[in-house]
């Protein structure tokens, strides 16, 4: 009597694995799952916008005025949103700045929505004095709460030297407003949901991770006076920013 095929010495897979593979190949739910995945991939490919050239100002995002709506470059994005070539093209936009801005560079101008729903532009804020712009990852997180509260406690010292404090993160305006009301934060909290401003300043992380915890002290001529980066000590940002603004 011949032995079963899964008992043959020529087969390299055990009996249970052979049965599982056959059952998986001919399962009706497998075909349904494959059809759903295929339809979702076609929808993603069709919903991705067509490429319309380079950046608006032709500078490829190096310096100059920053633009909120940035068009992707490269014909490879017309095929598949999740292909390797499309991913590399998106990474080129994320990596157009190698690291955060340094002291002495000119900060890009931008316009976003604040926690009160009003649009805020950096050039307009600089008309009344220097700006301390601190990027924090997310509202209501433990570290960001400590950092924002320390800036709140030193707000009178910043006003004494003629500077104003402005916070910015990827949270929506209503989330920023709730964060400000909860912890009695009186300075402006800007909303940057697409990390557009963070990419312009070189503090955006790859993927869906939040922004880096970085503080920029910007003079009235948009020149960066000091850059503070620390992910561990939250009180360092306000202390060093105030020290950079204080007359020596």
N, C-alpha and C positions, 0 to 999 in steps of 0.2 A: 504494500500500500504506500503510494508516494506521500511524502511529508508535506505539510502546509508550506506555502511560499515564505511565510515569515519565520519558519523554522529552518530554512535552507542556510547552509553555511556560506553561500555566496552573497547573501544580503548583508549589508553593513548597518542596518538600522534594526533595533529590537522590535518585538511584536507590537507593543503598545504604541511606540512612535509611528510605526507603519499604519496602524489603524487610525491614529489621530490625524495623520497627514491625508489619508484618503477621505476621512470624514470632513476635514476642512476644505478639501478641494471641491467636493460636490455638495456642500451645504447650500441651500437656497439663500440663507441669510448672507452668505459671503458675496453672492452676486448682487444682492441689494445694497450691501455696504460699498462694494466697488462702484456701483452706479451713482451712489450719493457722493462719493469722493470725486469721481470724474466730473459730475455736474458742478460741484463746488469749485474745482480747479478751473473749469471753463468760465464760471461766473467771476472768479478772481481775475482771470486773464482779460475778460471783457470789460470789467469795471475799472481797470487801471487806466489812467488818462494817457492820451497820446503825447508823445514828446513834441515840444514846440520850440526847440532851440536851446541856446545857452542862457545864462543869467541875464536879467534885464539890463544891468549896467555893463556887461561884458567883461567883468573883472574876475569871474569864477569864484566869487566870495572871498577874495583875499582881504582887501581893505576897501574903504569908501563907504558910502551910505548903505545900510543894510536894508534888504527888501524882505517883507514878510512872505509873499508868495514866490517861491523859487521853483522854476521849472527844471525837471530832471533832464539830463543830457544823455545822448547815446541811443542809437536805434534798437539796442537789445532790449530795452524796456517795453517795446511794443509786443513782444512775444509772450513772455510769462513773467508775472510779478515775482514769483518765488524761485526763479531760475538762478543759477550761480552767477551768471553775467549781470542780471538785474540786481542781485544782492551786492555785487562788487561796485556797480554804478552808484547805488545808494550810499555805500560806505565812502565813496570818494566825496560825496557831499558832506557826510558827517565829519570826515577827516580833512576838510579844507583848511582847518587851523590845527597845527600840531601843538597841542597843549594850550594852556590858558594864556591870556594876554599878559604882557610883562609891563613893568613900570617904564614910562616914557612913551608908550604907544598911544595912538589916538583911538578912543573908544568909539564904536559905531553908534550912530543915532538909530533909535527905534521908537515905535509907538505901540503900546499894548493897553489893555483894559485893567483898571485898578479894582480894588475891593469894593469901591462905591459905585462901580459901573461906568465911570467916566474914563475916556481915553487919556492916556498920559504919554508924553513924549519926553525923551531925555534932554533934548536941547532946551525945552521950556523949563524943565526943573533946574537946569544949570544957570538960568538967568538970575535966580535968587541966591546962588552960592554953590559951593562944592556939594557933591552927592556921594553918599556912602551906599553903594549898591551891593547888597549881600544876597547871594544865591543859596537857597536852602532846599534840600530834597523834597520834603513833603510836610504839609501842615499837620498839626496835632501829633506828629511823631515825637518821641521823648527828647531826642537831641535838638530838633528844630524848635521845640517849645522852650528849651533852656536858652538857646541862642537868641530867639526873638525877645524873650523876657529880659535878657541882659541888655540888648539894644534898647528896649523900652525903659529900663532903669537909668540908662546913660543918655537918654534923649535930651535932657536939659544941658548936659555938658556939650553935646554936639551942636545944639543951638547956640551955645555961648561962643563957639568958634565960627559960627556962621554956616554950618553944614546941616544937611537934612539926611535922614536915614530912610532908605527905601529897600524893601524886601521883595524878592521875586522867586517864584517856583512854578511848577507845572500844574498847580491846582487851579480849579475854575474860580471865577470871581465870587460866586456865592460861598464857596468853601473858604476863600480868603477872608470874606466878610465875617463868617462865623468864627474863624480862628482869631480875628482881631477883636471881636466882641467878647469872646470867652476869656482872653488874657489881657484885655484892656490895652491893646496895642493901638496907639494913636497915629503912627506914621503909615504911609501908603504901603499896601501889599499888592504887587503886580501879578497878573496871571499870564503865564507863558505855556499854554497847554501843549503846543507842538515843539517846545524847546528851541524855538527859532532864535530867541535872544541868547540863550545859552550856547548855541552853536556859534553865533557870531562872536561871543566872548571866549570861546574855546573851553567851556566847562561842561558840555553835554556829554553824557555817557552813551555808549552804544546800546542799541536795543531799547527795551522798555524800562531800563534802570533810570532812577531820578538823576537830577543834576548833581554836580559836585558841590561841596560846601566851600564856596570861595567868596571873598569880599573884595570889592574894588573901590578904591578911593579916587574919585574922578574930579578934576579941577574944572573951572568954568569954561576953559577952552577945550574940553573933552580929552585932556591928557590924563592918562592914568598915573596917579602919584604913588600909589602903593597897592600891592596885591597880597592878600592874606589867605592862606590855604591851610586848613587843619580839620581833619575829620574826627578827631578824638576830643580835643579840648574846645568846648563850645564858647567859652568866655574869651578866648584869645582874639576872636574876630573883632568884637567891639573895642576891646582894650587897645589892640594895635592900630586899629583905624583912628581912634581918638588920639593916640600918640603921634600918628602921622600928620594929623591936622593941627596939633598943638604947636605953637611957635617954639623953636628950640632956643 
